[in-house]
Amino acid sequence: MNPDKKRTFLMGDLNSVTYKDLILRWADNYSTAPDQLKKMVDVKGLISAFNANIDAVIKINSKDIEALIQKFSLNEFNLIQEDKRQIQTMEDAIRGIVHCFKSGIAEEWLVEDETVYKWLNQEIGYDKLQMGGQGGIVANVMAICGVNPVYVHCASLPSIQAKLFIDRKNLVSVDEKGKLTKAHSIDRQDDTPLVHWIIEFDKGDSLSLAGEVFICPKSNRFIATYDPLNFKLHIDDHFANILTKESYQAEIIILSGYQMLRETLSDGSEGKHRIDKSIKIIENWRSDNKKQIVHLEMASTQDIAMRNHLLDTLANKVDSLGFNERELIDLLEVMGEKDLVDKCEKESNSINLFEGMLKLFEYTNAPRLQLHMFGLYLTMQKKDFIISPSQNKDGMQLAAVIAATKAGTGAIDNEDILLWASNKTVSEQGINELRNLSQHINDTLGRNELLTTGIWANESFDLIAVPTILIDKPVTLVGMGDTISSISLVAAR
């Protein structure tokens, strides 16, 4: 960086440093990524719980939809009516596809009948299977990055699910006898596969239905989910019990899967009791190891009662919370921060979301919060948190590289590809968000060097901000938030 420009910037003129200057500075900051990746092998065990499932991905077109309607003599007028967004019949499944196709939107509807599940399996099928569920995605990411061992919880683990785990000795789960075994080789034959059909369609395709022609306005997808075990946060007893033994202690626990719970479950029981049961299990896991770091990935929890219960019972017991823009707004909603919710809804920029993090930080008293927003990652943590601000920044930068690699290549199933994006520059979007945030903090809280160092502290907390790498034409965005949150934390060595 030009010394004169740097000196002027440090005097407080945030507009004097150019984007080109910042690209060079952040390239230097990101140079730690390879070393951070090497350090991940030093992590002494990680538990990834609770949700893993099968994503069955298929691309369909209007002709496929029309053929199904004709084959099963479905009432075309019923298929364009608004009704409950759940799947109890095969007609509901087609109605959901039509609903998303004609509006170009993405929605997920739950399959409640096993007969419909079998019909989807036979008539819809899939083009490819991939790992689904935050717990499963995180486990694969951690294992390929060298964490040893990675214990992954699976409510169901037949061979078709097990083969979606990478074939590594350091990635283990419990087999049908309750013994820890390489996850890839397990086949709990009596378990029912938990399948989320991801049915994709393209912009511009036209569907003739009920005397009308519907042109799809945007490429998107409809998700039909048959997952009765994860819907109720089923926890395998063998897995829960074996990890209470001292020999299986883990340094880090990453939690997810709560977003699928509802206030009242299909069997009439209450969703909050499932959360409470999980808390007892987690407390048993860490009873002899108070140094464990427990991270909760919030995910998009639609049921407000469950969101509220999570916030008031689990979020204040963990060491770290992870979320994206939408999930932060959802938390602010149940906290009663209506004005701030409205601001963030109107403009989800770094300034408004930072203000939201301040409110959440105060409400939960959580030691660490991490936001992954478009172009920028923010971590807010207590002064005495076990991971230093500089370690956190290094972890976040590696997360940005690996997330960009996943987006650009479509998969991170080989360690040789993990640093594929390490020579790419940080995004202008991220730089602009960071510049605006730095100016806001300068005006309201104090002078800072966030724009170049990514770190600022006051007497109450540390703030770490990292502009990220964005891929123009991503191959995939599935599981991106889970990848970012887990690596940011676990790679912060």
C-alpha positions in Angstrom: 0.0 0.0 0.0 1.2 3.5 -0.8 2.6 4.9 2.6 0.9 8.3 2.1 -2.5 6.8 1.5 -2.1 4.5 4.5 -1.1 7.4 6.7 -4.0 9.5 5.5 -6.4 6.6 6.1 -5.2 6.1 9.7 -5.9 9.7 10.4 -9.6 8.9 9.8 -10.4 9.7 6.1 -12.0 6.4 5.1 -12.5 7.5 1.5 -8.9 8.2 0.8 -7.9 4.5 0.5 -8.8 3.0 -2.8 -10.3 -0.3 -3.7 -7.1 -1.3 -5.4 -5.1 -0.5 -2.2 -7.5 -2.6 -0.2 -7.3 -5.5 -2.6 -3.6 -5.6 -2.0 -3.9 -5.2 1.8 -6.5 -8.0 2.1 -4.5 -10.3 -0.2 -1.8 -9.9 2.4 -4.3 -10.6 5.2 -5.5 -13.7 3.4 -2.0 -15.1 3.0 -2.4 -17.0 6.3 -5.1 -19.3 4.9 -2.8 -22.2 3.9 -1.2 -22.3 7.4 -4.6 -22.2 9.1 -5.7 -25.2 7.1 -2.7 -27.1 8.2 -3.6 -26.3 11.9 -7.0 -27.9 11.7 -5.4 -31.4 12.1 -4.6 -30.3 15.7 -8.3 -30.1 16.7 -8.8 -32.8 19.3 -12.2 -34.1 18.1 -15.4 -32.5 17.0 -19.1 -33.6 17.4 -21.5 -32.6 14.6 -25.1 -33.0 15.6 -28.0 -33.5 15.0 -29.3 -33.5 11.4 -28.1 -35.3 8.4 -30.3 -36.4 5.4 -30.3 -37.2 1.7 -30.9 -34.5 -0.8 -32.3 -36.0 -4.0 -31.8 -33.4 -6.7 -33.7 -33.5 -10.0 -34.2 -31.0 -12.8 -37.7 -31.2 -14.4 -39.4 -29.2 -17.1 -43.0 -28.4 -18.0 -43.4 -31.5 -20.1 -42.5 -33.7 -17.2 -45.1 -31.9 -15.0 -47.8 -32.2 -17.7 -47.0 -35.9 -18.2 -47.4 -36.6 -14.5 -50.7 -34.7 -14.4 -52.0 -36.8 -17.4 -50.7 -40.1 -16.1 -52.5 -39.8 -12.8 -55.6 -37.9 -14.2 -55.2 -35.0 -11.8 -57.6 -32.1 -11.7 -55.8 -29.2 -13.3 -57.9 -26.6 -11.6 -57.1 -28.0 -8.2 -53.4 -27.7 -8.9 -53.5 -23.9 -9.3 -55.5 -23.3 -6.1 -53.9 -21.9 -2.9 -54.2 -24.4 -0.1 -52.2 -25.7 2.9 -48.5 -25.9 2.0 -48.0 -29.4 3.0 -48.0 -32.7 1.2 -50.6 -35.3 2.1 -51.4 -36.7 -1.4 -49.5 -37.0 -4.7 -51.8 -34.2 -5.9 -50.3 -31.9 -3.2 -46.8 -32.7 -4.4 -47.6 -31.6 -7.9 -49.5 -28.6 -6.6 -46.4 -27.5 -4.8 -44.3 -27.9 -7.9 -46.8 -25.9 -9.9 -47.0 -23.2 -7.2 -43.2 -22.6 -7.2 -42.9 -23.0 -11.0 -45.5 -20.4 -11.9 -44.1 -17.8 -9.4 -40.4 -18.6 -9.7 -40.0 -19.0 -6.0 -38.4 -21.6 -3.6 -40.5 -23.3 -0.9 -40.2 -26.4 1.2 -43.4 -28.5 1.9 -43.4 -31.5 4.3 -44.4 -35.0 3.2 -46.5 -36.4 5.9 -47.6 -39.8 4.4 -45.2 -42.7 3.7 -47.3 -43.6 0.7 -46.6 -40.3 -0.9 -42.9 -40.7 0.0 -42.9 -44.0 -2.0 -44.7 -42.4 -4.9 -42.1 -39.6 -5.0 -39.3 -42.2 -5.0 -40.9 -44.1 -7.9 -42.4 -41.3 -10.1 -40.0 -38.3 -9.4 -36.8 -40.1 -8.6 -33.6 -38.1 -8.8 -30.6 -37.1 -11.0 -28.1 -37.2 -8.2 -27.9 -37.7 -4.4 -25.9 -35.4 -2.2 -25.4 -34.8 1.5 -28.1 -32.8 3.1 -28.6 -31.3 6.6 -26.3 -29.0 8.4 -24.9 -31.8 10.6 -24.0 -34.0 7.7 -22.5 -31.1 5.6 -20.4 -29.8 8.6 -19.1 -33.4 9.3 -17.9 -33.8 5.7 -16.3 -30.4 5.7 -14.5 -30.9 9.0 -13.3 -34.4 8.0 -11.8 -33.2 4.6 -10.1 -30.4 6.4 -8.3 -32.9 8.6 -10.1 -32.7 12.0 -9.6 -36.0 13.8 -11.9 -37.5 14.8 -15.3 -36.1 13.6 -18.3 -37.7 15.3 -21.4 -37.3 13.2 -24.9 -37.9 14.5 -27.4 -39.6 12.2 -31.1 -40.2 13.1 -31.1 -42.7 10.2 -28.0 -44.3 8.6 -28.8 -46.9 5.9 -26.2 -47.4 3.3 -27.7 -44.9 0.8 -27.1 -42.2 3.5 -23.7 -43.5 4.6 -22.2 -43.4 1.1 -22.8 -39.6 1.1 -20.2 -39.2 3.9 -16.7 -38.9 2.5 -14.7 -42.2 2.8 -12.3 -41.2 5.6 -11.3 -43.0 8.8 -11.5 -39.8 10.7 -15.3 -39.5 10.1 -17.3 -41.8 12.3 -20.8 -42.5 13.5 -22.5 -45.4 15.3 -23.4 -48.6 13.5 -26.4 -50.9 14.2 -24.7 -52.4 17.2 -24.0 -49.0 18.7 -20.3 -49.0 18.0 -18.3 -46.2 16.5 -17.4 -47.0 12.9 -16.3 -45.2 9.8 -19.5 -43.5 8.7 -19.1 -44.2 5.0 -19.2 -48.0 5.6 -22.2 -48.2 8.0 -25.5 -49.8 6.9 -28.2 -49.7 9.5 -30.5 -51.7 7.2 -33.7 -51.2 9.3 -33.4 -47.4 9.1 -35.7 -45.5 6.6 -33.9 -43.1 4.3 -34.7 -39.5 5.1 -35.1 -37.8 1.7 -35.5 -34.1 0.7 -36.4 -33.9 -3.0 -35.0 -30.8 -4.5 -37.0 -30.3 -7.7 -35.4 -27.7 -9.9 -36.9 -25.8 -12.8 -35.7 -23.1 -15.3 -36.7 -19.6 -16.0 -38.6 -19.2 -19.3 -40.2 -22.6 -19.3 -43.9 -22.6 -20.1 -46.5 -24.8 -18.5 -50.0 -25.2 -20.0 -52.5 -25.8 -17.2 -56.3 -25.3 -16.7 -56.6 -23.4 -19.9 -53.7 -21.0 -19.0 -50.0 -20.8 -19.9 -47.7 -20.1 -17.0 -44.1 -18.9 -17.9 -41.6 -19.5 -15.1 -40.2 -16.0 -14.2 -37.1 -17.3 -12.4 -35.1 -20.5 -12.1 -35.7 -21.9 -8.7 -36.7 -25.1 -6.8 -39.4 -26.8 -4.9 -38.4 -29.0 -2.0 -40.6 -32.0 -0.9 -39.3 -33.3 2.4 -39.9 -36.7 4.0 -37.9 -36.6 7.2 -40.1 -37.8 10.2 -37.1 -38.3 12.5 -35.3 -35.0 12.0 -38.7 -33.2 12.2 -38.8 -34.2 15.9 -35.1 -33.9 16.5 -34.7 -37.6 17.1 -31.4 -38.4 18.9 -29.9 -41.8 18.6 -29.4 -43.2 22.2 -26.2 -45.1 21.2 -24.6 -41.9 19.9 -25.7 -39.8 22.9 -24.4 -42.3 25.4 -21.1 -43.3 23.9 -19.9 -39.7 23.7 -20.3 -39.2 27.4 -17.4 -41.5 28.0 -14.1 -39.7 28.8 -12.2 -41.4 25.9 -14.5 -39.8 23.4 -14.4 -36.2 24.5 -14.4 -33.6 21.8 -12.9 -30.2 21.7 -15.7 -28.6 19.7 -19.5 -29.4 19.4 -21.4 -27.9 16.5 -25.2 -28.1 16.8 -27.9 -27.8 14.2 -31.2 -29.2 13.1 -33.5 -27.4 15.5 -35.1 -25.4 12.7 -37.3 -28.3 11.7 -39.1 -28.4 15.0 -42.7 -27.1 15.4 -44.6 -26.1 18.5 -46.8 -29.2 18.2 -45.3 -32.3 16.6 -47.2 -34.8 14.5 -47.5 -37.2 17.4 -49.0 -34.4 19.6 -45.9 -33.9 21.7 -44.4 -30.4 22.2 -41.3 -29.4 20.2 -39.8 -27.5 23.2 -39.5 -30.8 25.0 -37.2 -32.0 22.2 -35.0 -28.9 22.7 -34.9 -29.5 26.5 -33.9 -33.1 26.0 -31.1 -32.2 23.7 -29.8 -29.6 26.2 -29.4 -32.4 28.8 -27.5 -34.6 26.4 -25.2 -31.7 25.5 -24.6 -31.0 29.2 -23.6 -34.7 29.7 -21.2 -34.5 26.8 -19.4 -31.6 28.3 -19.7 -32.5 32.0 -16.0 -33.5 32.3 -14.7 -31.0 29.7 -15.6 -27.4 30.5 -13.2 -26.1 27.9 -15.3 -27.5 25.1 -16.6 -24.8 22.7 -20.3 -25.4 21.8 -21.5 -23.6 18.6 -25.2 -23.4 17.6 -26.0 -22.8 13.9 -29.4 -21.1 14.1 -30.7 -21.8 10.6 -34.1 -20.6 9.4 -36.5 -21.6 12.2 -39.9 -20.8 10.8 -41.9 -21.7 13.9 -41.9 -18.6 16.1 -42.5 -20.6 19.3 -39.5 -22.8 18.6 -37.4 -19.8 17.7 -38.3 -18.1 21.0 -37.6 -21.3 23.0 -34.2 -21.7 21.4 -33.3 -18.2 22.1 -34.3 -18.4 25.8 -33.0 -21.9 26.6 -30.2 -22.9 24.3 -28.7 -19.7 22.9 -27.7 -18.5 26.3 -26.0 -21.8 27.1 -23.7 -22.1 24.1 -20.4 -20.4 23.5 -21.0 -19.3 19.9 -24.0 -18.6 17.7 -24.0 -18.5 13.9 -26.6 -17.0 11.5 -27.1 -15.2 8.2 -29.0 -11.9 7.6 -32.4 -13.5 7.5 -31.8 -15.6 10.6 -30.6 -12.5 12.6 -33.7 -10.6 11.6 -35.9 -13.6 12.8 -34.2 -13.5 16.2 -34.7 -9.8 16.5 -38.3 -10.3 15.8 -38.8 -12.6 18.8 -36.8 -10.3 20.9 -39.4 -7.6 20.2 -37.0 -5.3 18.3 -39.7 -4.2 15.7 -38.0 -0.9 14.6 -34.7 -2.6 14.0 -36.4 -5.5 12.2 -38.1 -3.0 9.9 -34.7 -1.3 9.2 -33.0 -4.6 8.5 -35.9 -5.8 6.3 -35.7 -2.6 4.3 -32.0 -2.7 3.9 -29.9 -5.6 5.1 -26.6 -3.8 5.1 -23.6 -4.1 7.4 -24.6 -1.1 9.6 -28.1 -2.3 10.4 -27.0 -5.8 10.9 -24.2 -4.7 13.2 -26.8 -2.9 15.3 -28.8 -6.1 15.3 -25.8 -8.0 16.6 -25.3 -5.6 19.4 -28.9 -6.2 20.5 -28.5 -10.0 20.3 -25.2 -9.8 22.1 -26.8 -8.0 25.0 -29.9 -10.2 25.0 -28.2 -13.6 25.0 -25.0 -12.8 26.7 -23.4 -15.3 24.3 -19.6 -15.2 24.3 -19.4 -15.2 20.5 -21.7 -14.2 17.6 -21.0 -14.7 13.9 -22.9 -13.3 11.0 -22.3 -14.4 7.4 -23.8 -11.9 5.1 -23.4 -11.3 1.4 -19.8 -10.2 0.9 -18.9 -9.8 4.6 -18.4 -11.9 7.7 -18.7 -10.3 11.2 -17.8 -11.8 14.5 -18.6 -10.1 17.8 -17.1 -11.7 21.0 -16.5 -11.0 24.6 -13.1 -9.7 25.6 -12.1 -12.9 27.4 -13.2 -15.3 24.7 -10.9 -18.3 24.4 -10.1 -17.5 20.7 -8.3 -14.2 20.1 -9.5 -11.6 17.6 -6.5 -12.3 15.3 -7.1 -16.1 15.5 -10.8 -15.5 14.6 -9.8 -13.4 11.6 -7.5 -16.1 10.3 -10.3 -18.7 10.7 -12.8 -16.5 8.9 -10.4 -15.8 6.0 -9.8 -19.6 5.5 -13.6 -20.1 5.7 -14.0 -17.4 2.9 -11.5 -19.2 0.7 -13.0 -22.7 1.2 -16.6 -21.4 0.8 -15.5 -19.7 -2.5 -13.9 -23.0 -3.6 -17.1 -24.8 -2.9 -19.2 -22.2 -4.8 -16.7 -22.2 -7.8 -16.1 -25.9 -8.1 -19.3 -27.5 -6.8 -17.6 -29.7 -4.2 -14.9 -29.9 -1.6 -14.4 -33.6 -1.3 -10.7 -33.6 -1.9 -8.1 -31.8 0.3 -6.1 -30.9 -2.9 -8.9 -28.5 -4.0 -9.6 -26.7 -0.7 -7.4 -23.7 -1.5 -8.6 -23.4 -5.1 -9.9 -19.8 -4.4 -6.9 -18.6 -2.4 -5.6 -16.5 -5.3 -8.9 -14.7 -5.9 -9.5 -11.2 -4.7 -12.0 -10.1 -2.1 -15.2 -8.7 -3.5 -15.9 -5.0 -4.0 -19.3 -5.6 -2.4 -17.5 -6.8 0.8 -15.1 -3.9 0.8 -18.0 -1.4 0.4 -19.9 -3.0 3.3 -16.8 -2.9 5.4 -16.0 0.7 4.5 -19.6 1.8 5.5 -19.4 -0.1 8.8 -16.1 1.3 9.6 -17.4 4.8 9.0 -20.5 4.1 11.1 -18.4 2.9 14.1 -16.0 5.8 13.6 -19.0 8.2 13.9 -20.8 6.4 16.8 -18.3 4.4 18.9 -14.7 5.4 18.1 -11.9 5.6 15.6 -10.9 2.3 14.0 -8.9 0.5 11.4 -11.4 -2.1 10.5 -11.1 -1.4 6.8 -7.5 -2.5 6.7 -6.9 -4.7 9.7 -10.4 -6.2 10.1 -10.2 -5.9 13.9 -11.6 -3.3 16.4 -12.1 -3.5 20.1 -13.7 -1.4 22.8 -14.1 -2.0 26.6 -17.1 -4.3 26.0 -16.3 -6.5 23.0 -14.0 -7.4 20.1 -15.3 -7.0 16.5 -13.7 -8.9 13.6 -14.8 -8.1 10.1 -13.6 -9.9 6.9 -14.6 -9.0 3.3 -15.2 -12.2 1.4 -14.6 -13.7 -2.0 -17.6 -13.9 -4.2 -17.9 -16.2 -7.2 -19.7 -14.7 -10.2 -21.3 -17.9 -11.4 -21.5 -20.3 -8.5 -21.9 -24.0 -9.3 -23.6 -24.5 -5.9 -24.7 -22.5 -2.8 -26.0 -25.5 -0.8 -24.6 -25.6 2.7 -22.6 -22.5 2.3 -23.6 -21.0 5.7 -22.7 -24.2 7.5 -19.3 -24.3 5.8 -18.6 -20.7 6.7 -19.6 -20.9 10.3 -17.9 -24.2 11.1 -14.5 -23.4 9.4 -14.5 -19.9 10.8 -14.6 -21.3 14.4 -12.6 -24.5 14.0 -9.8 -23.0 11.9 -9.3 -20.2 14.4 -6.1 -21.6 15.9 
